[in-house]
Amino acid sequence: MTAEKKPAILDGVKVIDLTSVVFGPLATQMLGDLGADVIKVESPEGDLLRQVQPSRHSLMGAAFLGTNRNKRSVVLDLKTETDRDQLRRLLADADVMISSIRPAALARLSLDPEILRRENPKLITVSATGFGQDGPYAAKPAFDDIIQSISGLASLTTLRDPQAAPAYAPTILADKLGGVTAAYAVMAALFHRERTGQAQHVEVPMFETLTAFLLAEHMDGAMFEDTPQDFGYARMLVPHRRPVQTADGYITILPYTNMQWARFFKAVGRDDMVDHAWVTDMDARSRNIGAVYDMVAQIALTRTTEEWLALMEQTDIPAMPVRNLSDLPGDPHLAATGFFQQTEHPTEGPIWTTKPPVRFSETPARHDYRPPPGLGEHTEEILGPDGD
């Protein structure tokens, strides 16, 4: 007997997606994974991310495939009154509209939140912006590198080493964090509407989102100053905070509590360190963390990676090997959880994707319910053969 299929948590929620690239599309993919009907509205040229290589076919780049599953694609040219009317018909019974179009441009198109909510009082509108709209940067364009620069992320390398040049994190962190934040903001707004019946406008600015994220620990001493100046969490910024080299590779060994540090030094035959202030006093260890990490780096060279993993397992101290991205498909834990999945795309053939990481016991995510769409693939299905 086949088990009864349980509905996903956002079944019945209709999301109109006017976003492109990664920030907004990642958010709406997360909502689609949870069961929402996400209708991706694209210009005739399509989402810019469709063009990013590699790809097997035109307008179906790998990065687009990675951020647009569980959506349907409709092509509308919002510069024309006819297609704007089509969009308004889609919005008439929608629950959420999320847009990365600048608010001023939406207003010129008569698609600003106040007008739309007069037509559909239950519509939650979400603006995925670069900067908050009440500041002087409101109208500035924003991409991931721009936000990494202005937020302070790129300059963290100079706090670690004043001689180093600023550097971007080798991942689109601002875009992806913005996407995750937008997804939880939509869920919160839906919950508020469920409780009160009231829809609202939500603004998710990349700059403020990434800056707040960084300052969770890097506010540091500035938190207590009349004029904040002393930023930077020291443990994160010492040059010695890095994977350590073993006899045959690299590993992260991370004793954290006093007891773990004592067990580590005892396990490696450094009984002289067990009662040292750097082990018994967290404040003393924090003030000398660079020297402590340097000791670990020197000791790490005496064993192979596998020997370290066995010893740290035995002493209950956190440790993991350093992996390349290409190693991940062979990781035994990811294999056991079915994290990587190969699916058959109707036009792109077999493609690899990852399973949504969050699990709900009663309302499971719907992985690969709908493959990433071709440009305008569902226009007729949604609007009808004549766009009616």
Secondary structure, 3 states (H helix, E strand, C coil): CCCCCCCCCCCCCEEEEECCCCHHHHHHHHHHHCCCEEEEEECCCCCHHHHCCCECCCCCEHHHHCCCCCEEEEECCCCCHHHHHHHHHHHCCCCEEEECCCHHHHHHCCCCHHHHHHHCCCCEEEEEECCCCCCCCCCCCCCHHHHHHHHCCCCHHHHHCCCCCCCCCCCCHHHHHHHHHHHHHHHHHHHHHHHHCCCCEEEEEHHHHHHHHHHHHHCHHHHHCCCCCCCCCHHHHCCCCCCEECCCCEEEECCCCHHHHHHHHHHCCCHHHCCCHHHHCHHHHHHCHHHHHHHHHHHHCCCCHHHHHHHHHHHCCCEEECCCHHHHHHCHHHHHHCCEEEEEECCCEEEEEECCCCCCCCCCCCCCCCCCCCCCCCHHHHHCCCCC
